[in-house]
Amino acid sequence: MGMHTTMRRLRCTPTPMIGLAVHRMMDATINYVVAREVVRRELRLRVCGACEGGGGIAVVTTPTRSLTLNLDRKENNETHLRKLGKLNVCVNESLGSKTIMEIVFRCSELENKDLFSKSDPFLLMSRKEESGVLVPISKTEVKKNDRNPIWRPVIVNLQQIVSKENPLAIECFNFNSNGKHELIGKVIKSLAELEKLHHSQHGEDLFLPTLVGNDYEDKVLKSQIFVERFSQSKSKTFLDYISDGCEMNFMVAIDFTASNGNPRLPDSLHYIDPSGRPNAYQRAILEVGEVLQFYVAHRRFPAWGFGARPIDGPVSHCFNLNGSTYQPEVEGIQGIMSAYISALHNVSLAGPTLFGHVISAAALIAGQSLSNGRQKYFILLIVTDGVITDLQETKDALVKASDLPLSILIVGVGGADFKEMEILDAEKGERIESPTGRVASRDIVQFVAMRDAQSGEVSVIQSLLAELPRQFMSYMQSRDVDQLN
């Protein structure tokens, strides 16, 4: 039996794995980060058989972007697998994914929303669905105390918009640290209309939906929005780099501080359940690692622990999880799991919680890769239960690492207050500044609290990987290696 299918769902139909972009500004090419999960689910739903392991992600990493999978099934009374044929899977990328718009906005005479100072405005651009639901696609940085702000360029992918004629909501908010941002005003414009606005050099009045009686009416404001720059170009995409051989490298660092609780007791975050049920640390590593490991050719991952005291030694803030003195690498995700369980028996949980050492270790490996001429990108997963105590040192390490091919994913487990982690995430659009005054060249951190991800519809893996393609592409753009001829 021969079958051929083109997996167009990976690029044009929102799915729970791809299309959710509520709390993070998602690059459209995130489709390809989680493509493996979607492909696996599609094959399970549409084909009565099992596919060879790891095939899903390989379809986007092969130069031809196609893959032939063997189909087989084991019946109840049979000891051998029945061969049912082959499945040809092809992934086609839409041309829109290569079309990039760069837009510079400014506003004039914004209303003050703060009592003792001027507003702190930022813009949120969202795609308006037929149902009326707004899907966020891009966000500017926050401009402090500024009624006439001009923001850094907003870069959007045409695939995110679907069409230049689709209506977009551009909303101007006053930033509040409690997350309850106040709407200053908004406009509804398509990309085509924004381009015309740029050419005309005229401003567009903002309006504010205002309750009048039982209905809302649009109150036209004195505030205006201008399009200072509008340019369109074609660019290589995340998928282009992956299929051209750019290698993603996975690293992990695990928090062994005493605040996790005694690993021998069931209420500990490090408790190893005899039933095999994974704890919070294991779940985070499995969910992220199971996707990212398929981008790594050699499947050998550096793995560290921090905040523990090895036998007869001082507290270490970066030790090799496998117990080796010199070699931090382990074999595959199961190697990480085995080394983690072994370490729980060989170290004493201590503290404090310091990130600077493991970030510097990851940055050292990423920096060394630049000398061999091959395109590599590194992803460090940090799983932690507590608030860091070396915030300034961590900021300094992140600023230095921002020039390197490195992204850092942080998962917070347990019930601690993770407010300082959100500072590292640069959620407000403000780049991290080191104690010496040096500013990070780009945002490289993504943080998610596992309890928040579990309480909503967004999974841990979706939340963590949402910004990864954008961070990847920002590094490539900073190296001027992304423009197509």
N, C-alpha and C positions, 0 to 999 in steps of 0.2 A: 504494500500500500504506500503510495507516494503522496505527500501533502506539501502544499506551499502556502505560506501565509505572510503577509506584510504587516508588521506590528505598528500600524499607524496610531494606535491608541497611545503609544508612548510619547507622541508629540502633539496631539491635537485635542484629546478628550480629557478633561479633568477627572482624576480618580482620587480616592482617599489618600493614596500614597504620594501623588504628584501635585494635584491642583490646590492643596490647602495652603493658603498664604495669608493667614489672618494676623499673626503676631510677628511674622518675620517677612522682610522684603525678599521674595524668592526669585532668583534668577531662573528664567525658563529652562535653562539647561540642567536644572536639578532633576529633570526627567531622567537623565542618563545616570545620575548618581544612584538612583533607586531603581534603575531599569531592571536589575536582576530580580528584585522582589516582584515587580509587575509581571515580567516575563514568566517567572515561576508560577505566579497565581493564574495567569492566562492559560498556561499549558495545563494546569491542573483542572481548570474549569472546562476547557474546551476539548481536551483530549483524554480519552479513557485509557490512560497508561502512565507510566513513569518515565521521566527524562533523566538522562545521565546528569549527575551532580555537577553544579557549577557552570552549567551551560548557559544560563541566562545572561550572566554578565559578560561571558566571552563574546557574545554576539555584538557588543558595542566596542570591544577592544580588538577585534580582528580588523585588518586593513579593508576587507571586503564588506564588513558589517553584515555578514551572513554566517550561518552556522547550521550544520546538519546534526540532528540529535536522533539517537536510537530510541525507539519506543518499545517498551515491554511491560508485561504485567504478570503477576504471580497469582494464579487461581488458588482457591482454598485447598484443594486436594493435590496440588502439584508441588513438586520439590524444585523445579527449575522455572526460570522466567520464560514466558512465551514472547517471542519476538513478533511485534505487530507492525513493523515497518520503520520508516524514517520520517522525520519532520524537518523541513527546511524553514528556518526562521530568518527573516530579513528585517533590518531596521533602516528606515529611510528618514533622513533629516530634512525638515522643511527649509526652504530658502529663507523664510522669514527669520529663522533663528540666527542667520548671519547678518541681518540688517540691524544696525545699531543707530539709535538717535541720541544725540547729545544736546541737552537743552539747559540753558541758563535762565533762571527766573529771577525777577526782582519785584518787590512790592513798594508802594508808596502810601504814606499817611495811614498806616495801620492803627486801629483803635487800641488804646491802652486797656489791658485787662488786669494788670497788677496794681495794687493799691499805692505802693510807695515807689514804683519804678516803671519803666517802659516794659512792653510785652517782650517775651522771649519766643519769637515766632519760628515755626518750621512748616514745611509743606509736605503733604501726603498726597501722592498721586494714586488713584484707584481706577480700575476698569469697571464700568457699569454693565452688569449682566442684564439680560432681557427681563429677568424677574425683579430688577431694581436693586439687587444686592451689589454692594461695592466690594471688589476684590483688590486689596492693596498690592501695588507692584513696585513702588519706589518711594523713597523718603529722603528729604534733605537733612542737613545738620541743623542744629538749633543755633539761632543768632541771638545772643543775649542783649537785652535792653536796646532794641533796634526797631524803630517804627518804619524805617525805609531800607529793609535788608536786601542784599543781593547774595544769593547762595552759590555754593560750588555747583559745577555741572551735574545734572541728573542724567544718568545713562540708562536708557530703556531698550529692550530688545523688541523688535516688531512682533515676534512670536508671542510675547507677553500681552500685547495689545490686540492681536489677531488681525486687525485692519486699521489703516490710517483714518478710516471714517468712523470707527467705533467711538462712542462718547466716553470721555474720561472726566472724573471728578478730581479737581485740584483744590484741596482744602488747606486753608491756612489756620494752624492751631497755635495757641499760646501754651508753651510747655510748662507743666507742673510736675514736680518731683514725685508726687503721689500717684502719677499715672493718669489722673483725671484732667486731660488736656482740654482747654476751652476753645471752641470753634470761633475764630475771628471772622472768617468769611470764606466763600468758595466761588468757583466758576465751574461750568460744565463745558468742555471743549474737546474736540477730536484732535488728533495729531495734525491733520490737514489744516484745521482752523488755527492751531497754535503756530504752524508754519506761516500762515497768512498774517497772523498777528505780529510775528517777527518782522516780516517784510514791510508791514505798514508802519512799524515803530510806534503804534498807538497802544494805549493801555486798555484793559478791560475792567469794568467795575466789578468788584466783589459783591456778592449778595449774601444775606444771612436769613435762613428760614426762621420766621418769627411767628409765634402763636397769636392769632387774632381770633377771638371767640373760640370756636371749636376746631378751627382749621389753621394750617400753617400757610403763611404768605412769604414770598421772597422779598425781603427788605433790601433795596439797593443802597450800597454804602459809598462813601467818598473814597474809600480805599481802592486802589487799582493794582492789577498784576500786569507785568510786562514780560515779554520774551526777548531777552537780550541777545541770545544766540540760539540758533537751531541748525544743526548739521546732521547729515546722514552719511553713513559709511558702511562698508562691509567688513566683517571681522571674523577671524577664526573663532570657533566655539569650543566649549569645554570638550565636546565629543570629538572635534577635530584633533585636539591635542592627545586625547586618550588613544584614538585609533592610529595616530601617527607615532605612537610609541612612548609618549610621556608616561613615566612610571610613578604611580602613587605608592607611598611608603607609610606604613602604619606603625605607630609607637604607642605605648600605654604606660601610665604612671598611676599607682594605687596608694591611697591614703591608709597608713597603718597606725594612725594616732590613737591614743587611749580613749578618746571620746566616742569611738565606735563601739565600745563595750567589750567585755570579755568574750572572745570567740567561742568559748566552750558553752556559753549560755544562749538559749534560744532568742533572747531579746537583743542580742548583738547584731549589728549590721554585717559583721563578718561570720556569723554563724553558718556552718556548713550542715545543711539539713540531710540527715541520713536517707530520707526518701528521694533525694536527688533534686528537690526543688531549688532552683538557683536563688541566691540572695541578691540584694540590690546591686552589689558590685559585679557579680557574675552576669546579671541581666544586662547591665549597661555595656559591658565588654562584648557579650555575645551579640547584642542587637547591632552595635556599630561595626564590630569586627567582622561579622558574617557578611556584611556588604562590602566593606573596604578591602578585605583580604583578596578578593578576586581581581583587584587592580594590581596586585603585587606579584611579580613573576616568581620570585624566589620563596615567598611565603615565610620569610624569617623576620621576626618582629622584635625590636628592642623593647624590653619590659623592665620597669623599675618600681620600687616601692619607696615610700618616704615616711618619716615620722616614727620610726621604730628603732629598737636597740637590738642589733644582732647578738648572738650568744657571745658573752665575754667581750663586748665591744661598746663604744659610745653610741649615742643616738645618731642615726644616719638620716640625712634628708635627701639622699639619692643612692639607693643600693640596688644591685642587680637582683631581679626577682628570682632568678634561677640559682642564686647562691655563688655564682662564679665571681672570681675577683676581677677578671678582665673582660669577659664577654657577656653583654647584656641580652643577646638575641636568643629567642626560643622559636620552636618550630610550630607555626600555625596558631590558630585560636585555641586549640586544645592544649598546645604547649603553654600558652599564657595561663589557662585554667589550672593546669597541673602545677606550674611554678607558683601560682598564687596560693593554692592549697598547701603546698609544701612550705612556703614562707610563713604561713600562719603557725606552723609547728616549730619554726626555727628562729623566730624573732619575738621580742617582747614589745607590745604596743606602748608607745611613749608620746612624744610631742616635742615642740609645738607643730602647727601646720604651716609649712613653708613650701612655696611653689618655685621660688627663684632657682634652686639647684636643678630640678628636673627640667625646667624650661631651658636653662643654659645647656644642659646635656643634650637635649633635643636640637637646640640651635647649633651646637657644635657639629652634630652629624649632618644637619641640613647645609651648613656652611662648607663642610668638606666636599659635599657633592658637586659644588660649583666648579671645582677644579678638573673634573673628569670630562666635562663637555657634554654629558648626557642630560636630557631633560628629566628632572625628577622633582616631585613635590611631596612634602612630608606632612603627616597629620598626627598630632599628639593628642591622645585622649587622656584626660586627667579625671579620675573618679574620686570624689572627696565627700566627707560628711560635715565639714566645719568651715568656719571663717578663717581665712589666712591671717597670719600675724606678721608677715613680711610684705605688706602691701607696696611700700616704696621700692623694695628690692625687686619685687615681681614686676612692677611697672617698668623699671629700668631694663629688666631682662626682656620684656615684651617689646619695648621700643627698639632695642638692638635686634631682636628677631624679626621685626617688621620688614626689614630689607631682605630677608631670606625666603626661600620657597617653603614656607611653613604656615600651617593653620593649627590652632589649638582649640579642641573641643573639651568643655568642662561639664561634667554631670555632677550635680549636687544630690546626694542621697541623705535620707533622714530628715529630721525636722528642724534643722538649724536655720538661723537667719542668714540668708545668702546675699544680702544687700551689696556687700563689697564685691561679690562676683559680678553683679550687674554693672558695677563701675568698670570692671575689666572688659566687659562686653561692649563698652562704648555705645550703648543703646541710644543715647541722645544724639549721636552723630558727632560727638566731640572725640577727637583722637587722644589716646593716652599720652601723657607727658611724664617724662622721667624726672627724678629729683634735680637733675642738672639743667632742666629746661628744654631738653631735646624732645621733639614731638614724633610720635610714631608715623611712619610714612604711609601706613595703611592699617585697617582694622583686621586683626588676625584671630580674634577670640570669639567663640560662640558658647554661651552658657545656657543650660536648662536645668531647672530643678525637677528631679524625677517625679516628685509629688504633684507638681503642677501639670506635667505632661500626662500623668496617669489620670488626673481628674477631668481632663478635657478630651476632645476628639483627636488631638494631635499626639502622635506617638513620640517617644523619646528620639527615635531615629529621624523622624520628620523634622522635629525641632532643631536637632543638632546639625543636620545636613542642609538645612534651608539656605544658609549663607555660604556654604562651602564653594559652590561654583563661582559665586561673585568674588570671593576672596582669592580663589585660584586665578580667575581672569584678571583681577586687579594687579596681581604679581606679574603675570605675563605682559599686561599692558605697560607696567612700569619698566619692563625690560625691552619694550618696543619690538616684540616678536609676534604680535598677534594680527597685524594688518595683512589682508590678502592682496595679492597682486591684482 
